[in-house]
Amino acid sequence: MRLPALTLAALLAAVSASADPVVVRHERPRFTFTLPDRFERVEPDGVRGDLLDVFRRAGDLPDEPPMVLQVLHLDAVLPQRSLLPGERAEFRRADAFRFTDHVEHDRVLGFPVETLVGVATLPGGVNVTRFATAIPLEDDAVLLVLLAPGHRARDARALLRATLASTSAPTTWETPARRAFNQGMRGALLLTLLSSLGYGLAAAIRARRAPLRPRTRLRAATLLAALWWAVSLWLCVPWREEEWLFALLAVSLAATFSAAAVRAQRSQAA
């Protein structure tokens, strides 16, 4: 009885191991996704600087062509809008032959994205379907390209959607709530800037006639300091490297108005 028990345990362990999903991880650019069932990593033919991974799934029938999943580094920021024809042409960078294309729509990372679906007939009469979807990352993007025999297009479509659903990555794309918040903060930034200019202009004009009262200076300087510190916080958390100059300006103005508020408070106390 011991040998059948060991055989059964080994069989269960093998089934459990084969059922565990394979998670593909990359650090540069940073993203992860779950590899579809029965796909295995293979060495690419030739050397390409933008090719990150190639996976292959053998056909179900002896003479059936395999499915191939390619992961390419686009090294570009994917715009959060409908793509232009020239931008969509980047989806064809892995094509070895000409496809007749149309655009479909999917979702990844919670955002709608475009999938370029193409059909081609090889010289041997074999029909091939290609699915290409770009994934927006943090100031970067990758391209998933799935090639499948024409009669397996529906299965390939389901595999691609499952792969996109399993993808996890930081992204610079904005949700509607985040976009509304950023637009509100940009409006507040403009209002703060105009208020600061108005305060400076009024102070310069008033200084020629009579100095502002300490209480008035204290209120104005405190309000503007608070507004500029809020703008600084918005620009610096999270850190936006491309807006470092605006962040430096905001912190400088916040410190300047804070110092003005301290001086006004001392003048009022005196």
ChimeraX attribute file (.defattr): number of C-alpha atoms within 10 A of each C-alpha:
attribute: neighborCount
match mode: 1-to-1
recipient: residues
	/A:1	5
	/A:2	7
	/A:3	8
	/A:4	9
	/A:5	10
	/A:6	11
	/A:7	11
	/A:8	12
	/A:9	12
	/A:10	12
	/A:11	12
	/A:12	12
	/A:13	12
	/A:14	11
	/A:15	11
	/A:16	10
	/A:17	10
	/A:18	12
	/A:19	11
	/A:20	9
	/A:21	12
	/A:22	15
	/A:23	12
	/A:24	12
	/A:25	15
	/A:26	12
	/A:27	7
	/A:28	9
	/A:29	19
	/A:30	16
	/A:31	20
	/A:32	16
	/A:33	18
	/A:34	17
	/A:35	21
	/A:36	19
	/A:37	13
	/A:38	13
	/A:39	17
	/A:40	15
	/A:41	14
	/A:42	12
	/A:43	10
	/A:44	13
	/A:45	7
	/A:46	5
	/A:47	8
	/A:48	9
	/A:49	7
	/A:50	15
	/A:51	16
	/A:52	16
	/A:53	17
	/A:54	19
	/A:55	19
	/A:56	18
	/A:57	18
	/A:58	15
	/A:59	14
	/A:60	9
	/A:61	8
	/A:62	7
	/A:63	8
	/A:64	12
	/A:65	18
	/A:66	17
	/A:67	21
	/A:68	21
	/A:69	25
	/A:70	19
	/A:71	20
	/A:72	21
	/A:73	19
	/A:74	20
	/A:75	14
	/A:76	12
	/A:77	17
	/A:78	21
	/A:79	13
	/A:80	13
	/A:81	9
	/A:82	11
	/A:83	13
	/A:84	9
	/A:85	8
	/A:86	8
	/A:87	11
	/A:88	18
	/A:89	11
	/A:90	13
	/A:91	21
	/A:92	19
	/A:93	14
	/A:94	16
	/A:95	13
	/A:96	7
	/A:97	9
	/A:98	12
	/A:99	16
	/A:100	12
	/A:101	16
	/A:102	10
	/A:103	12
	/A:104	13
	/A:105	11
	/A:106	15
	/A:107	15
	/A:108	21
	/A:109	18
	/A:110	11
	/A:111	13
	/A:112	13
	/A:113	21
	/A:114	19
	/A:115	23
	/A:116	21
	/A:117	23
	/A:118	19
	/A:119	20
	/A:120	18
	/A:121	16
	/A:122	11
	/A:123	7
	/A:124	6
	/A:125	8
	/A:126	13
	/A:127	16
	/A:128	20
	/A:129	24
	/A:130	27
	/A:131	24
	/A:132	28
	/A:133	26
	/A:134	24
	/A:135	26
	/A:136	26
	/A:137	22
	/A:138	15
	/A:139	14
	/A:140	19
	/A:141	21
	/A:142	24
	/A:143	24
	/A:144	21
	/A:145	25
	/A:146	24
	/A:147	24
	/A:148	24
	/A:149	22
	/A:150	17
	/A:151	12
	/A:152	18
	/A:153	21
	/A:154	12
	/A:155	11
	/A:156	22
	/A:157	17
	/A:158	12
	/A:159	16
	/A:160	23
	/A:161	15
	/A:162	16
	/A:163	17
	/A:164	21
	/A:165	16
	/A:166	16
	/A:167	19
	/A:168	17
	/A:169	17
	/A:170	14
	/A:171	17
	/A:172	14
	/A:173	19
	/A:174	13
	/A:175	11
	/A:176	9
	/A:177	9
	/A:178	11
	/A:179	12
	/A:180	12
	/A:181	13
	/A:182	14
	/A:183	12
	/A:184	12
	/A:185	16
	/A:186	14
	/A:187	12
	/A:188	16
	/A:189	19
	/A:190	12
	/A:191	13
	/A:192	19
	/A:193	17
	/A:194	12
	/A:195	16
	/A:196	21
	/A:197	12
	/A:198	12
	/A:199	16
	/A:200	12
	/A:201	12
	/A:202	12
	/A:203	15
	/A:204	12
	/A:205	12
	/A:206	12
	/A:207	11
	/A:208	8
	/A:209	8
	/A:210	9
	/A:211	12
	/A:212	14
	/A:213	11
	/A:214	18
	/A:215	15
	/A:216	12
	/A:217	22
	/A:218	22
	/A:219	14
	/A:220	18
	/A:221	25
	/A:222	21
	/A:223	18
	/A:224	23
	/A:225	25
	/A:226	16
	/A:227	23
	/A:228	28
	/A:229	20
	/A:230	18
	/A:231	21
	/A:232	21
	/A:233	15
	/A:234	18
	/A:235	21
	/A:236	18
	/A:237	8
	/A:238	8
	/A:239	12
	/A:240	12
	/A:241	10
	/A:242	8
	/A:243	11
	/A:244	13
	/A:245	10
	/A:246	15
	/A:247	21
	/A:248	14
	/A:249	13
	/A:250	25
	/A:251	20
	/A:252	15
	/A:253	20
	/A:254	23
	/A:255	16
	/A:256	15
	/A:257	24
	/A:258	21
	/A:259	15
	/A:260	19
	/A:261	23
	/A:262	15
	/A:263	16
	/A:264	23
	/A:265	18
	/A:266	12
	/A:267	14
	/A:268	14
	/A:269	9
	/A:270	7
